[in-house]
Amino acid sequence: MHPHDPANRHVDASTLPDPRIDARTRSGRLKMVLLLLFCASPVIASYFTYYVIRPAGGKTNYGVLVQPQRPIPEALRVVDEQGASQPLTAFKGKWLLITVHGSACDTACTEQLFLARQTRVSQGAERERVVPMWMITDDGPIDPRLTSAYNDEQGAVRFLRASAPALADWLPVEAGGDVRDHLFLVDPIGNLMMRFPAKADPAKVRSEMIKLLKYNRVG
């Protein structure tokens, strides 16, 4: 055989891949994937249970599920009670009950605030997981009686000012509907997931929240 035949060339063993290193790499990647699945499993399980298995005997939800879910827009900012501006995404980790009205809060507005407040209060020991929010769409003054009634320690409704167009782009309503007619629910991951009907039944909203908090331990 010719000495220059490629088959006779010496192969430097140091240049060959070490199967032990490859095995460790694969093992590390597998562990990383399993860790990510483990961390996400409570969310995956709770959504599967709630959306697919339908724990309440297969009954439909009272609220309308927003599909596909809409994450909180990164650019959406709110101004809090002290005048500080922050992204709404800063509130991730809690269940957010959102109502939208101007500062001149009429009867429909106060009914929505009462519904949001009582939904939180009625959750008992789980109420700290729920943050009701009044998204105020102008710069007008707030009646101090509203602050006393809803922005207290018990009700803990947050009074946040936000851009009306930005909210309208994010919060879906049916054709001809008005964003002010609805209470919206955002999950702890930051996804807009549900819209409650206009003039919602407080008992049914409360029941819906109880189910969600029971089957989803995130937030």
Secondary structure, DSSP 4 states (H G I P E B T S, - for coil): --TT-GGGSPP-GGGS--HHHHHHHHHHHHHHHHHHHHHHHHHHHHHHIIIII-TTTTPPPSSEEEEEEEEPPTT-EEE-TTS-EEEGGGGTTSEEEEEEE-SS--HHHHHHHHHHHHHHHTTGGGGGGEEEEEEE-S-PPPPHHHHHHHSSTTT--EEEE--HHHHHHHS---TT--GGG--EEE-TTSEEEEEPPTT--HHHHHHHHHHHHHH----
